Amino acid sequence: MARPIWSGTLSFGLLNIPVQLMSGEKRTDISFRMLDARNKAPIRYERVNAETGEEVPWKEIVKAFEYDKGSYVVLEQDDIKSAAPESHDAVEVEAFVDATAIGPQYFEKPYVLVPAKKAEKGYVLLRETLKKTGKIGIARVVIRTREHLCAVMPQGDALMLVMMRYPQELVDVDDYNIPAGATGDYRVNAKELQMAQALIDSMAGEWAPGNYQDEFRARLHKVIEKRVKAKGGTVPRPDDDGDGMHEDASTNVVDFMSLLQQSIDSRKRTPAAKSGGKAAKKATSKLAKKTTKKAPVKKAAKRKSA
């Protein structure tokens, strides 16, 4: 049975609902240990004094802020506590806003709010009211010593608490070279827009999260199982699946009309419900091939796997 991360009340106005905060995600990453290649012994990470090279015990470690290169100010535990907010036992809803008013970049990590015994009525009351009004609650919660911005929103029969990012934590998209202005400025014509919409319509479907799996993790598990069974030996390197962009790829030289029509035709031949993913990959593959330029351009950096 999962243990609560935090216990307290969910409050808005004068209504207080006793709740527990439970994790809304589970880690599926495959973790590795670092070993010495010579004798396969685990590598330890030690806290070492940069000047003496000696290991430092935990009791001798203090927290400090580097306000200038090589200059530090040490913070005592009481200093940190004095800056921490006072309320530690309440998710305090400060406002209710339209669920569609907040961009996806603000949402970070999901949790599940579970009502305490005999608190079901208030829980259901808030959940159903949020559903009916299309609102979500914007709140603050203190976990350990840090105050978090969060959103309270309905999801089926549950109330979810989703940790949010503060605006100061986000990069302004204007810092990047994003194409702005009218579609005509980029030679996008009405026919191309119409065909692109037709392609999207042909690929439309219901959100079914069960259809999406971490394929890299599954393949890596198989590789690990082979290693365990063989207890050594080499594992063949997986072939490049072409996920990265070709070094000569360029999206500036492309017959969009032809590609859109081919994509739509492939959707007609392959029902979306059965093989939408394959058709989409096929269309993407065609796009990558057709956008190849003869003149060499700078090779695109390959993305690192998470």
LUMVO-833176 format. One record per atom (N, C-alpha, C): residue in three letters; x, y, z. Coordinates in steps of 0.001 Angstrom, whole numbers, plus 500000, padded with zeros to 6 digits. Atoms other than C-alpha are relative to their C-alpha. Layout:
<nodes>
AlaXYZ/...
</nodes>
This chain:
<nodes>
Met500847498802500000/Met500000500000500000/Met500877501240500000/Ala499209498779500082/Ala501399503372499005/Ala499793500860501241/Arg500069499134498830/Arg502165505775501825/Arg499779501440499562/Pro500232498606500374/Pro500935509374501788/Pro501277500831500090/Ile498858499096500000/Ile503503512023500939/Ile499777501139500977/Trp500380498830499195/Trp501632514652502939/Trp498562499804500450/Ser501368500050499489/Ser498504514862505086/Ser499602501373500513/Gly500474498700499551/Gly496391517926505802/Gly498574500226499550/Thr501347499680500454/Thr493309519707504532/Thr500049500735498671/Leu500225499249501236/Leu492102520966501184/Leu498963501053500351/Ser500898498947499535/Ser490560524339501931/Ser499729501039498932/Phe500388498850500822/Phe488641526937499950/Phe498826500665500703/Gly501000499297499194/Gly486590529616501607/Gly500050499467501416/Leu500077500543498649/Leu485415528193504926/Leu499917498479500017/Leu500111501449500087/Leu485282524597503693/Leu501378499363500090/Asn498749500729499832/Asn488054522259504846/Asn499740498511499820/Ile500180501418500287/Ile488381518709503476/Ile501283499269500379/Pro498802500775499644/Pro490834516360505243/Pro500401499076498854/Val499521500792501132/Val492973514734502556/Val501413499493500252/Gln498628500471500054/Gln496135512776501956/Gln500498500166498573/Leu499411499799501318/Leu498496513484499086/Leu500777498739499625/Met499376501233500454/Met499436510342497175/Met500656500223498634/Ser499299499849501274/Ser501848509990494270/Ser499076499662498842/Gly500803500245501193/Gly500208510200490849/Gly500820499452498856/Glu499148500560501046/Glu503131508728488921/Glu500834498877500584/Lys499081501046499557/Lys505415505722489080/Lys501186499977499052/Arg498773499988500780/Arg508995505557487922/Arg500195498670499289/Thr499760501213500779/Thr509688503086485144/Thr501382500021499356/Asp498666499910500575/Asp513206504206484274/Asp500851498823500483/Ile499050501045499629/Ile515903501540484279/Ile501243500678500548/Ser498850499342499370/Ser518616502576486708/Ser501234499111499893/Phe498748500724500138/Phe522251501599486345/Phe500922500325501172/Arg498947499776499018/Arg525082501196488822/Arg501316500170499262/Met498680499807500583/Met528566502437488011/Met500955499000500651/Leu499073501010499514/Leu531168499645488308/Leu501409500276499495/Asp498614499969500441/Asp534937499468488112/Asp500163498879498971/Ala499911500987501076/Ala535569497706484778/Ala501015498901500310/Arg498946500972499736/Arg538582495899486264/Arg499532498830500860/Asn500453501098499132/Asn536835493915489014/Asn498497500013500251/Lys501461499904499914/Lys533139494883488602/Lys499499500409501393/Ala500414499524498675/Ala533045496455492086/Ala499245501320499842/Pro500760498740500090/Pro530461499253492650/Pro500858501212500330/Ile499289498738499765/Ile531740502833492529/Ile499235500800501053/Arg500627499174498970/Arg531041504953495620/Arg500245501469499704/Tyr499834498557500126/Tyr530472508682495522/Tyr500263500561501389/Glu499612499499498697/Glu532228510424498364/Glu499975501526500034/Arg499980498552499777/Arg531971513927499804/Arg501428500371500369/Val498579499741499837/Val535512515210499389/Val500272501497500046/Asn499565498610499905/Asn537058518504500457/Asn500857500323498788/Ala499311499661501249/Ala538202520233497253/Ala501453500403500221/Glu498632499543499739/Glu541371521560498945/Glu500884498896500570/Thr499176501006499331/Thr542542518688501154/Thr499879498616499372/Gly500216501312500573/Gly541092515755499221/Gly499464498990500989/Glu500502500901498967/Glu539788514280502478/Glu498476499930499970/Glu501445500176499952/Glu536284512857502888/Glu499415500801501158/Val500643499151499002/Val533891515124504809/Val498766499291500554/Pro501194500630499424/Pro531366513585507249/Pro498793500929499903/Trp501226499223500165/Trp527726514680506973/Trp499878501091501069/Lys500181499028498913/Lys527825516463510356/Lys500829501258499809/Glu499144498841500245/Glu530517518818509060/Glu499597500778498742/Ile500421499338501236/Ile528604519829505912/Ile498945501055500294/Val500961498907499830/Val526770523166505832/Val499547500473498628/Lys500517499450501244/Lys524669524869503167/Lys500474501440499846/Ala499495498652500254/Ala526018528002501539/Ala499548500473498628/Phe500358499395501282/Phe525146530389498723/Phe501234500696499439/Glu498852499373500654/Glu527846531406496251/Glu499537501299499346/Tyr500451498712500512/Tyr527140535114495766/Tyr500991500625499031/Asp498992499565500957/Asp530370535654493809/Asp500937498816499794/Lys499122501122500300/Lys532944533361492243/Lys500952499743501162/Gly499127500358498895/Gly534604531606495176/Gly499650500639501328/Ser500409499344498758/Ser532761533713497778/Ser498654499442500443/Tyr501199500675499496/Tyr530147532042499967/Tyr499484500662501272/Val500599499627498728/Val527738532972502685/Val499277498757500526/Val500554501217499421/Val526794530112505026/Val498627500285500594/Leu501343499882499458/Leu523120529637505876/Leu499786498946501078/Glu500327500931498932/Glu522175528093509200/Glu498607499420499765/Gln501300500638500151/Gln519185525789509514/Gln498876500945500399/Asp501016499039499564/Asp517295528528511375/Asp499739501067498941/Asp500179499020501079/Asp517896530903508453/Asp499026499468498962/Ile500871500609500998/Ile516200528493506081/Ile498584499879500548/Lys501319500132499386/Lys513349527852508524/Lys499279501336500070/Ser500625498678499881/Ser512752531589508930/Ser499391500461498681/Ala500527499621501312/Ala512153531927505191/Ala498857499098499565/Ala501045500942500384/Ala509820528931505035/Ala498638500519500427/Pro501351499573499639/Pro506064529610505037/Pro499509499278501251/Glu500476500546498730/Glu504140528959508239/Glu499048498824499827/Ser501022501026500164/Ser501283526833506921/Ser500580498747499351/His499493501261500527/His502248523192506452/His498911498944499866/Asp501015501046499923/Asp498940521415506769/Asp498763500300499168/Ala501175499682500812/Ala496658522897504127/Ala500381500281498554/Val499963499585501406/Val496252523062500371/Val499008501146499913/Glu500860498822499918/Glu494888526595500312/Glu499685500541498612/Val500430499507501311/Val492921527391497169/Val499790501502500077/Glu500081498544499984/Glu493307531082496380/Glu499050500535498933/Ala500873499537501084/Ala491286531311493167/Ala499578498815499153/Phe500468500985500964/Phe489297529320490628/Phe500030500641498621/Val499849499448501347/Val490106529834486950/Val499516498976498983/Asp500404500909501067/Asp488973528352483636/Asp501116498986499739/Ala499017501061500204/Ala490687525029483037/Ala500826500218498739/Thr499302499791501270/Thr491629526127479518/Thr500877501249499995/Ala499275498725499966/Ala493236529381480663/Ala501491499829500268/Ile498606500218499615/Ile496531527812481756/Ile500700499149498955/Gly499239500729501012/Gly499129526718479209/Gly500644498754500580/Pro499421501262499518/Pro500636523210479433/Pro501371500157500634/Gln498651499823499467/Gln504070524627480262/Gln500016500229501508/Tyr500051499728498565/Tyr502881525495483771/Tyr499838498734500830/Phe500265501217499243/Phe501979521922484766/Phe501240499122500057/Glu498744500719499825/Glu504725519752486174/Glu499839498558500472/Lys499997501340499420/Lys503938516748488381/Lys498656499692500650/Pro501329500315499474/Pro500669514953489260/Pro500027499250501334/Tyr500256500744498769/Tyr499461513775492671/Tyr498500499744500080/Val501408500314499789/Val496182512266493803/Val499603500426501410/Leu500545499628498697/Leu494164513825496625/Leu498999498935500420/Val500865501068499499/Val492537511076498674/Val499308500500501267/Pro500701499471498825/Pro489814512063501155/Pro500189499110501227/Ala499960500761498755/Ala490106511030504790/Ala498617499416500269/Lys501289500593499650/Lys487339508995506390/Lys499020501083500435/Lys501095499087499697/Lys484034510853506683/Lys500190501386499372/Ala499796498733500706/Ala485369513595504375/Ala499529499902498560/Glu500396500244501382/Glu483788512168501233/Glu499026501047499464/Lys501013499056500483/Lys480911514658501063/Lys500627501281499460/Gly499337498784500470/Gly483096517744500823/Gly500832499746498765/Tyr499179500391501146/Tyr485381515934498386/Tyr499152499929498732/Val500894500155501158/Val482516514989496058/Val499386501336499606/Leu500583498687500274/Leu480986518447496381/Leu500948500857499169/Leu499020499211500752/Leu484175520149495190/Leu500243499402498627/Arg499732500663501279/Arg484824517573492476/Arg498903500268498980/Glu501106499827500934/Glu481384517829490915/Glu499798501462499617/Thr500139498570500312/Thr481309521622491157/Thr501051500438498990/Leu498946499681500963/Leu484631521863489329/Leu499652499458498620/Lys500397500571501290/Lys483337519551486616/Lys498919500844499336/Lys501141499258500540/Lys480141521541486209/Lys500396501378499500/Thr499618498630500351/Thr481836524931486065/Thr501162500077499021/Gly498826499975500869/Gly484892523913484026/Gly501157500773500596/Lys498947499248499308/Lys487134525526486642/Lys501001499051500641/Ile499027500699499167/Ile490281524408488426/Ile500464500965501080/Gly499554499164498898/Gly491567525665491747/Gly501498500238499941/Ile498580499656499910/Ile494893527485491990/Ile500327500169501478/Ala499746500054498565/Ala496447526830495372/Ala501500500025500287/Arg498628500123499524/Arg499628526766497420/Arg500030498898501040/Val499839501043498995/Val500914523859499476/Val501471499966500413/Val498638500091499485/Val503972523516501685/Val500314498533500275/Ile499533501365499776/Ile505753520159501495/Ile501447500090500460/Arg498722499839499303/Arg508718519866503848/Arg500203501497500277/Thr499784498577499715/Thr510099523418503771/Thr499730500886498797/Arg500179499209501211/Arg509187524503500254/Arg498526500202499681/Glu501363499699500423/Glu506030526229499116/Glu499875499784498493/His500221500316501408/His504634524988495809/His498703500637499509/Leu501214499594500690/Leu502159526492493391/Leu499386498737499413/Cys500620501229500482/Cys499611523842492398/Cys498583500269499507/Ala501362499919500517/Ala496308523224490656/Ala499216498800500496/Val500904501066499578/Val493375521196491984/Val498974499832498893/Met500885500213501138/Met491410519615489159/Met499353498620500052/Pro500668501301500002/Pro488882516801488670/Pro500523499107498888/Gln499599500983500998/Gln489882513625486850/Gln499229498723500290/Gly500852501133499696/Gly487164511010486718/Gly499383500168501379/Asp500529499922498641/Asp486192510265490315/Asp500980500635500976/Ala498953499494499106/Ala489394511752491703/Ala500185501500499866/Leu499481498635500055/Leu490682515185492549/Leu501517499887499904/Met498559500017500193/Met494197515636491218/Met500595501309500504/Leu499225498812499672/Leu496744518033492637/Leu501237499968499111/Val498892499971500950/Val499220519004489917/Val500932501150500364/Met499011498967499705/Met502384520848490896/Met500217500858498762/Met499842499073501111/Met502923523935488775/Met501339500726500086/Arg498798499181500038/Arg505888525990487700/Arg499612501462500174/Tyr500198498554499905/Tyr506137529629488684/Tyr500417500649498676/Pro499628499344501262/Pro506346532076485753/Pro501499500255499888/Gln498562499723500029/Gln509944532872486749/Gln500821498778499590/Glu499288501226500353/Glu510877529244486048/Glu499904499675498519/Leu500233500284501410/Leu509769529399482420/Leu500828500907499101/Val499284499218501008/Val511745530530479409/Val498975500696499113/Asp500892499261500892/Asp510032533243477379/Asp500232499516498572/Val499842500526501365/Val509356531781473925/Val500533501059499050/Asp499478498927500852/Asp510242535176472478/Asp501523500015499973/Asp498545500100500009/Asp513853534340473367/Asp500494499153498827/Tyr499626500874501102/Tyr513802531895470462/Tyr499480500565498672/Asn500387499542501328/Asn513450532394466734/Asn498764499215499557/Ile501263500664500311/Ile509774531421466375/Ile499327500729498840/Pro500657499329501124/Pro508005532100463049/Pro498692500662500427/Ala501198499249499644/Ala505385534797463579/Ala499447500672498751/Gly500599499300501127/Gly503047536753461323/Gly498993499135499263/Ala501027500682500783/Ala500593535685458657/Ala500566498777499288/Thr499565501206500694/Thr500715532282456976/Thr500561500315498616/Gly499522499617501323/Gly501225534030453666/Gly501458500410499996/Asp498593499610499902/Asp504587535297454898/Asp500929498806499807/Tyr499199501214500124/Tyr505771531688454755/Tyr499533499152498815/Arg500478500634501225/Arg504111530851451413/Arg499112498788500286/Val500991501042499697/Val501502528648453117/Val498682500448499388/Asn501221499585500677/Asn498445528745450857/Asn498772499304500569/Ala501264500512499474/Ala494777527983451524/Ala499815498516499709/Lys500154501411500365/Lys494901524638449691/Lys500821499112500932/Glu499154500772499086/Glu497778523418451855/Glu499383499927501391/Leu500675499994498704/Leu495906524456455005/Leu498816499042499998/Gln501174500869500116/Gln492803522642453799/Gln500411498532500024/Met499555501382500048/Met494713519446453032/Met500620499561501318/Ala499433500319498692/Ala496614519601456323/Ala498893499710501007/Gln501148500228499111/Gln493283519870458143/Gln499351498653499690/Ala500586501283500390/Ala491963516904456139/Ala500831498837500541/Leu499126501039499471/Leu494999514866457187/Leu499803499842501506/Ile500211500054498554/Ile494514515780460852/Ile498658499356500319/Asp501322500588499782/Asp490831514911460614/Asp500033498484499784/Ser499930501433500290/Ser491703511516459103/Ser500756499238501084/Met499233500641498941/Met494082510810461993/Met499377500215501380/Ala500636499691498715/Ala491695512020464699/Ala499437498736500643/Gly500539501138499268/Gly490601509588467385/Gly499874500338501468/Glu500132499820498562/Glu489869509152471057/Glu501349499766500666/Trp498762500173499246/Trp492721509503473539/Trp499957498667500730/Ala499919501323499378/Ala493686505963474538/Ala501425499803500498/Pro498621500064499499/Pro496788506114476775/Pro500596498610499981/Gly499491501365500021/Gly497039502312476826/Gly500666499622498691/Asn499395500288501307/Asn498070502424473152/Asn501460500431499914/Tyr498652499432500051/Tyr501341504143474029/Tyr500861499372501083/Gln499086500675499083/Gln504224502252475605/Gln501408500550499791/Asp498600499602500087/Asp507844503072476356/Asp500757498865499298/Glu499411501083500771/Glu509308500932473557/Glu501499499861500263/Phe498559500072499707/Phe512921501848474346/Phe500238499202501279/Arg499854500705498726/Arg512495500597477916/Arg499763498505499814/Ala500300501409500238/Ala510937497332476698/Ala501155499308499276/Arg498877500591500733/Arg513774496727474233/Arg501221499858500898/Leu498846500040499106/Leu516367497551476879/Leu499851498874501017/His500249501114499085/His514733495065479265/His500393498672499353/Lys499650501238500707/Lys515140492356476616/Lys501506499835499905/Val498543500049500068/Val518808493248476200/Val500578499584501349/Ile499518500338498656/Ile519307493062479982/Ile499734498529500309/Glu500336501411499763/Glu517526489691480144/Glu500968499080499271/Lys499026500795500746/Lys519835488354477437/Lys501339499968500730/Arg498733499901499273/Arg522838489598479385/Arg499982499123501248/Val500105500778498761/Val521602488002482608/Val500074498516499705/Lys499997501418500354/Lys520981484650480903/Lys501378499555499521/Ala498693500362500535/Ala524298484689479102/Ala501112500201501022/Lys499000499653498975/Lys526165486113482131/Lys501304500428499347/Gly498821499485500671/Gly528521487970479901/Gly499812499970498502/Gly500086499976501456/Gly529327488240476226/Gly499570501362499515/Thr500357498719500592/Thr528496491019473864/Thr498585499959499473/Val501348499860500543/Val525093492251472860/Val500095500858498761/Pro499912499208501231/Pro524739493434469251/Pro499371501370500175/Arg500513498638499908/Arg524249497163468968/Arg498754500132499136/Pro501222499850500800/Pro520674498002467854/Pro500245500888498793/Asp499877499178501208/Asp520420499340464329/Asp499360501342500227/Asp500572498669499921/Asp519761503035464021/Asp498625499996499347/Asp501352500035500552/Asp516006503399463577/Asp499643501260499222/Gly500251498824500824/Gly516412506687461759/Gly499202501071500697/Asp500799499020499274/Asp514841508733464524/Asp500554501409499830/Gly499410498681500142/Gly517327511559464089/Gly499814500534498592/Met500168499377501315/Met517168514016461217/Met501216499724499136/His498909500221500939/His519252513226458166/His500841501269499911/Glu499121498842499979/Glu522280515473457905/Glu499720500974498859/Asp500298499107501113/Asp521095516863454582/Asp498541500443499982/Ala501431499686500010/Ala517456517266455599/Ala499777501496500081/Ser500372498590499966/Ser515873520626454972/Ser498517500105499746/Thr501444499878500156/Thr512237521577455436/Thr499624501151499085/Asn500309498867500875/Asn512546524501453048/Asn499748499559498562/Val500184500476501366/Val512569522377449898/Val499098498765500070/Val500919501102499838/Val509460520223449966/Val498694500299499290/Asp501291499887500649/Asp506301519605447975/Asp498933499596501020/Phe500951500285498934/Phe503819519887450839/Phe498697499424499455/Met501265500462500560/Met500804519370448607/Met500056498504499694/Ser499845501406500343/Ser502123516035447346/Ser500059499129501239/Leu499869500782498776/Leu503080514824450809/Leu498687499924500762/Leu501284499997499306/Leu499756515849452311/Leu499024499056499316/Gln500914500874500729/Gln497848514068449559/Gln500351498530500217/Gln499573501377499773/Gln499929510903449974/Gln499638499557501417/Ser500335500325498618/Ser499385511040453733/Ser498517499722500148/Ile501459500188499932/Ile495629511407453309/Ile499608498689499344/Asp500299501247500690/Asp495556508550450801/Asp500365498793500852/Ser499585501125499159/Ser497467506304453190/Ser499046499817501157/Arg500972500104498917/Arg494938507112455905/Arg498724499311499513/Lys501205500625500553/Lys492104506051453613/Lys500180498489499858/Arg499735501429500176/Arg493789502702452959/Arg500161499276501324/Thr499744500613498698/Thr494640502131456633/Thr499122500638501048/Pro500880499422498981/Pro491878502633459253/Pro500794500526501176/Ala499266499344498924/Ala493005505016461994/Ala499983499200501281/Ala500143500710498733/Ala491728502835464822/Ala500974498841500125/Lys499170501184499934/Lys493955499893463844/Lys501476500292499834/Ser498583499797500268/Ser497187501290462512/Ser500336501457499774/Gly499733498576500147/Gly497216505031462956/Gly501461500327500211/Gly498616499707499702/Gly500684504971464456/Gly500910499661498840/Lys499158500409501117/Lys502185503042461517/Lys499861500938498816/Ala500223499096501135/Ala500577505301458940/Ala500684501333500247/Ala499369498719499679/Ala501816508383460754/Ala501511499909499832/Lys498562500164500145/Lys505353506970460894/Lys500393499940498533/Lys499723500117501434/Lys505162506117457178/Lys500006501376499351/Ala500079498647500565/Ala504093509668456335/Ala501211500819500416/Thr498843499266499506/Thr506872511054458512/Thr501263499580499268/Ser498840500510500726/Ser509407508801456788/Ser500079500590498605/Lys500033499416501335/Lys508285510062453382/Lys500419501460500031/Leu499657498576499872/Leu508585513637454592/Leu501500500160500143/Ala498563499903499772/Ala512159513025455778/Ala500775499744498710/Lys499309500323501243/Lys513133511491452415/Lys499848501102498970/Lys500265499014501051/Lys511503514129450232/Lys500619501352500303/Thr499453498691499664/Thr512989517031452148/Thr501514500039499875/Thr498545500061500119/Thr516565515921451384/Thr500497500933498915/Lys499381499073500938/Lys518707518550449692/Lys501314499428499502/Lys498720500462500517/Lys521693517837447477/Lys501137500786500634/Ala498953499176499413/Ala523680520751448854/Ala500132499653501473/Pro499834500381498594/Pro525198519757452219/Pro499722501176500913/Val500239498992498968/Val524068521647455277/Val500559499447501288/Lys499449500368498721/Lys525204521552458869/Lys499222498850500607/Lys500641501171499415/Lys524494518241460563/Lys499263500361501269/Ala500811499700498805/Ala521710518425463134/Ala500500499164501160/Ala499558500714498800/Ala522642517465466674/Ala499004498918500355/Lys500891501086499628/Lys521261514111467737/Lys499472500198501404/Arg500578499870498678/Arg518886514094470644/Arg500479498882500904/Lys499599501011499029/Lys519962512294473772/Lys498762499311500534/Ser501125500729499426/Ser517693509575475083/Ser499882500351501469/Ala500199499646498606/Ala516069510439478397/Ala500344498809500883/
</nodes>
